[in-house]
Amino acid sequence: MAYGRVTQQELIELVRSHHPHMLEEEVRRALNRAQAEFCAETEIVESLFVDLLIEGQSFYRLGASAIQGDHPIITIKRVDINEEVIPRLKGDPPLLDKDVIAS
């Protein structure tokens, strides 16, 4: 087996040659977990998230709507509004949204 571009099936066969007791699905889940951990640690996968802005609202929840595929948001590198890069917030925000104060 060459170790350039390797398919998942080839990786499964390699793992099972060393761990014959492991089922194919078990190896596949472990490989997918390792891939997700590698991508998270290296930040090799980048995505773009777009949301609608609401007038008077400063804060937005990044939940299920912010997840694209199986890649959750790990780091926010920058925010653009109307093609203008918004500077990073340092310290506490200057004001709170009304719904945050009420809850």
CNS distance restraints for C-alpha pairs under 8 A (distance, minus, plus):
assign (resid   1 and name CA) (resid  10 and name CA) 7.92 0.50 0.50
assign (resid   2 and name CA) (resid   6 and name CA) 7.47 0.50 0.50
assign (resid   6 and name CA) (resid  10 and name CA) 6.16 0.50 0.50
assign (resid   6 and name CA) (resid  11 and name CA) 6.81 0.50 0.50
assign (resid   7 and name CA) (resid  11 and name CA) 6.43 0.50 0.50
assign (resid   8 and name CA) (resid  12 and name CA) 6.13 0.50 0.50
assign (resid   8 and name CA) (resid  28 and name CA) 7.75 0.50 0.50
assign (resid   9 and name CA) (resid  13 and name CA) 6.23 0.50 0.50
assign (resid  10 and name CA) (resid  14 and name CA) 6.18 0.50 0.50
assign (resid  11 and name CA) (resid  15 and name CA) 6.17 0.50 0.50
assign (resid  12 and name CA) (resid  16 and name CA) 6.03 0.50 0.50
assign (resid  12 and name CA) (resid  24 and name CA) 6.65 0.50 0.50
assign (resid  12 and name CA) (resid  27 and name CA) 6.07 0.50 0.50
assign (resid  12 and name CA) (resid  28 and name CA) 6.74 0.50 0.50
assign (resid  13 and name CA) (resid  17 and name CA) 6.05 0.50 0.50
assign (resid  14 and name CA) (resid  18 and name CA) 6.84 0.50 0.50
assign (resid  15 and name CA) (resid  19 and name CA) 5.95 0.50 0.50
assign (resid  15 and name CA) (resid  20 and name CA) 7.90 0.50 0.50
assign (resid  15 and name CA) (resid  27 and name CA) 7.23 0.50 0.50
assign (resid  16 and name CA) (resid  20 and name CA) 4.64 0.50 0.50
assign (resid  16 and name CA) (resid  21 and name CA) 7.39 0.50 0.50
assign (resid  16 and name CA) (resid  22 and name CA) 6.34 0.50 0.50
assign (resid  16 and name CA) (resid  23 and name CA) 7.90 0.50 0.50
assign (resid  16 and name CA) (resid  24 and name CA) 7.78 0.50 0.50
assign (resid  16 and name CA) (resid  27 and name CA) 7.75 0.50 0.50
assign (resid  22 and name CA) (resid  26 and name CA) 6.33 0.50 0.50
assign (resid  22 and name CA) (resid  27 and name CA) 6.59 0.50 0.50
assign (resid  23 and name CA) (resid  27 and name CA) 6.41 0.50 0.50
assign (resid  24 and name CA) (resid  28 and name CA) 6.12 0.50 0.50
assign (resid  25 and name CA) (resid  29 and name CA) 6.18 0.50 0.50
assign (resid  26 and name CA) (resid  30 and name CA) 6.31 0.50 0.50
assign (resid  27 and name CA) (resid  31 and name CA) 6.12 0.50 0.50
assign (resid  28 and name CA) (resid  32 and name CA) 6.16 0.50 0.50
assign (resid  29 and name CA) (resid  33 and name CA) 6.11 0.50 0.50
assign (resid  30 and name CA) (resid  34 and name CA) 6.12 0.50 0.50
assign (resid  31 and name CA) (resid  35 and name CA) 6.13 0.50 0.50
assign (resid  32 and name CA) (resid  36 and name CA) 6.21 0.50 0.50
assign (resid  33 and name CA) (resid  37 and name CA) 6.18 0.50 0.50
assign (resid  34 and name CA) (resid  38 and name CA) 6.07 0.50 0.50
assign (resid  35 and name CA) (resid  39 and name CA) 6.14 0.50 0.50
assign (resid  36 and name CA) (resid  40 and name CA) 6.13 0.50 0.50
assign (resid  37 and name CA) (resid  41 and name CA) 6.09 0.50 0.50
assign (resid  38 and name CA) (resid  42 and name CA) 6.04 0.50 0.50
assign (resid  39 and name CA) (resid  43 and name CA) 5.44 0.50 0.50
assign (resid  39 and name CA) (resid  44 and name CA) 5.33 0.50 0.50
assign (resid  39 and name CA) (resid  45 and name CA) 6.07 0.50 0.50
assign (resid  40 and name CA) (resid  44 and name CA) 7.34 0.50 0.50
assign (resid  40 and name CA) (resid  45 and name CA) 7.78 0.50 0.50
assign (resid  40 and name CA) (resid  74 and name CA) 7.19 0.50 0.50
assign (resid  47 and name CA) (resid  68 and name CA) 7.79 0.50 0.50
assign (resid  49 and name CA) (resid  66 and name CA) 6.43 0.50 0.50
assign (resid  49 and name CA) (resid  68 and name CA) 8.00 0.50 0.50
assign (resid  53 and name CA) (resid  57 and name CA) 7.53 0.50 0.50
assign (resid  56 and name CA) (resid  97 and name CA) 7.47 0.50 0.50
assign (resid  57 and name CA) (resid  97 and name CA) 5.96 0.50 0.50
assign (resid  58 and name CA) (resid  96 and name CA) 7.31 0.50 0.50
assign (resid  58 and name CA) (resid  97 and name CA) 6.15 0.50 0.50
assign (resid  59 and name CA) (resid  97 and name CA) 7.02 0.50 0.50
assign (resid  62 and name CA) (resid  66 and name CA) 5.43 0.50 0.50
assign (resid  62 and name CA) (resid  73 and name CA) 7.92 0.50 0.50
assign (resid  63 and name CA) (resid  67 and name CA) 6.92 0.50 0.50
assign (resid  66 and name CA) (resid  72 and name CA) 7.43 0.50 0.50
assign (resid  66 and name CA) (resid  73 and name CA) 7.10 0.50 0.50
assign (resid  67 and name CA) (resid  71 and name CA) 6.10 0.50 0.50
assign (resid  67 and name CA) (resid  72 and name CA) 4.98 0.50 0.50
assign (resid  67 and name CA) (resid  73 and name CA) 6.52 0.50 0.50
assign (resid  68 and name CA) (resid  72 and name CA) 6.96 0.50 0.50
assign (resid  78 and name CA) (resid  85 and name CA) 7.07 0.50 0.50
assign (resid  78 and name CA) (resid  86 and name CA) 7.27 0.50 0.50
assign (resid  78 and name CA) (resid  88 and name CA) 7.66 0.50 0.50
assign (resid  79 and name CA) (resid  85 and name CA) 5.85 0.50 0.50
assign (resid  79 and name CA) (resid  86 and name CA) 5.50 0.50 0.50
assign (resid  79 and name CA) (resid  87 and name CA) 7.86 0.50 0.50
assign (resid  80 and name CA) (resid  84 and name CA) 5.17 0.50 0.50
assign (resid  80 and name CA) (resid  85 and name CA) 4.38 0.50 0.50
assign (resid  80 and name CA) (resid  86 and name CA) 5.71 0.50 0.50
assign (resid  81 and name CA) (resid  85 and name CA) 6.56 0.50 0.50
assign (resid  81 and name CA) (resid  86 and name CA) 6.96 0.50 0.50
assign (resid  89 and name CA) (resid  93 and name CA) 7.18 0.50 0.50
assign (resid  96 and name CA) (resid 100 and name CA) 6.40 0.50 0.50
assign (resid  96 and name CA) (resid 101 and name CA) 6.63 0.50 0.50
assign (resid  97 and name CA) (resid 101 and name CA) 6.51 0.50 0.50
assign (resid  98 and name CA) (resid 102 and name CA) 6.25 0.50 0.50
assign (resid  99 and name CA) (resid 103 and name CA) 6.37 0.50 0.50
